[in-house]
């Protein structure tokens, strides 16, 4: 049995835990449902960071061209 699947003494496999889902649950603990629904989820924030990383990759490729264009002034 791999270390990714913890088993108890009876050999039963514990359910997998979704860390992002757990963070979402913790973030809204004690907040009324009407307000908790307005909070951004960790999953959505991480997706935004991924989009930002993709934009950074694009701007890194354009940087040498922009440096040449500013030198032509």
N, C-alpha and C positions, 0 to 999 in steps of 0.2 A: 504494500500500500504506500502511495507517495505521501510526502510530508504535506502536500496541499490538501489532503483529505484527512482530517483528524477523526479518530474513531474512539468511542468510549469503551469501557471494560467489556460490554456485551458485543462489541464488534460493529455497532451501528455507526454509520458515517454521519457526521454532523453536517447540517446544511451549509452551503457556501454563503459567505457574507459579502454583500456588495458594499465596499467602503464608501462610495459616493452616495448611495442610498442611505447609509447610516448617517453620514454627515448631514444630508438633507433633513433627516428625522431629528437629529440633535439640534440643528439650527432653528427649528420651529418648536422645540419643546417649550411648553409654558406660554406660547403665544396663541391667542384666540384664532380659530380657523379663518375668520374673515380677514384678519391681518396677515396670517401666515401665508395665505394664497398670494398676497402681494409681494412677498419676499422672493428675490431671485434664487433659483435653485443652484446648488453647487455644480450640477451637471451643465446647466446653461452657462455659468460663469467660466467653466473649463472650456466649453465650446468656443466662447468668445476669445479666450486666450489662444486657442488653436488658430482662429482666424487672424488674430494679431500676428502670430508667428508666420503665417503664410504671407501676410502683407510685408513683413520684415524681409522675408526671402526675396520678394519681388523688388523691393527698394534697394536691397543689396546688389542686385544685378544691374539696376539702373544707375547706381552711384558713379561708376566710372564715366558714363556718358554725360551725366549732369556736371561732373567736374570739368570735362572738356568743354562743354557748352559755356560754362561760366568763365573759362580762360579765354574764350574767343571775343568777349566783350570788347 
